């Protein structure tokens, strides 16, 4: 499924895990992790390393009274898209644009309709 976000497009296959994470003080995010590679811990020349699939940021939220409910609605939106077999899950209006860090460039998606 493709995920259309405020910062771009991700084409993510399965197995895929989506989680709500308290990223930093005052911010939450929905992040997807691909779970199709090796997982565990290992060692390298630089010490212990964790092996896991890559993470993708889908939406970011500011901390406020109803943030948990807002994240729940976003997860329901993703679940509905997955159940319907949608090719694209549009998350461009999910979360808060000002919750993204400065290094993330937000896309000015054209409005349709």
KASUL-V201178 format. One record per pair of residues at least 12 apart in sequence whose C-alpha atoms are under 8 Angstrom apart, sorted by sequence separation. I is the first residue (numbers start at 0). J is the second residue. D is the distance in whole Angstrom. If there is no record, write none. Layout:
I/J/D
I/J/D
//
This chain:
0/12/6
17/29/7
18/30/5
38/50/5
39/51/7
17/30/6
18/31/6
37/50/6
38/51/5
17/31/4
37/51/6
38/52/7
16/31/5
17/32/6
36/51/7
37/52/8
15/31/7
16/32/5
36/52/6
15/32/6
16/33/7
34/51/7
35/52/7
15/33/5
16/34/7
34/52/5
14/33/6
15/34/6
33/52/5
13/33/7
14/34/5
15/35/8
32/52/6
33/53/6
73/93/7
12/33/7
13/34/7
14/35/6
32/53/6
33/54/7
11/33/7
13/35/7
32/54/4
31/54/6
32/55/6
30/54/6
31/55/5
70/94/8
30/55/5
31/56/7
69/94/8
30/56/5
31/57/7
29/56/6
30/57/5
28/56/7
29/57/5
30/58/7
28/57/7
29/58/5
28/58/6
29/59/6
28/59/4
27/59/6
28/60/6
58/90/7
26/59/7
27/60/5
57/90/7
61/94/8
26/60/6
27/61/6
59/93/8
60/94/5
61/95/7
26/61/5
27/62/7
58/93/6
59/94/5
60/95/5
25/61/6
26/62/5
58/94/6
59/95/6
61/97/8
25/62/5
58/95/8
59/96/8
61/98/6
60/98/6
59/98/6
59/99/6
29/70/8
9/55/8
19/70/7
4/57/6
5/58/7
4/58/7
2/57/7
26/98/7
0/81/8
3/87/7
0/85/7
1/86/6
2/87/6
3/88/6
4/89/7
5/90/7
0/86/5
1/87/5
2/88/5
3/89/5
4/90/5
5/91/5
0/87/6
1/88/6
2/89/6
3/90/6
4/91/5
5/92/8
0/88/7
2/90/7
3/91/6
5/96/7
6/103/7
6/104/6
7/105/8
6/105/4
7/106/6
5/105/5
6/106/5
5/106/6
//
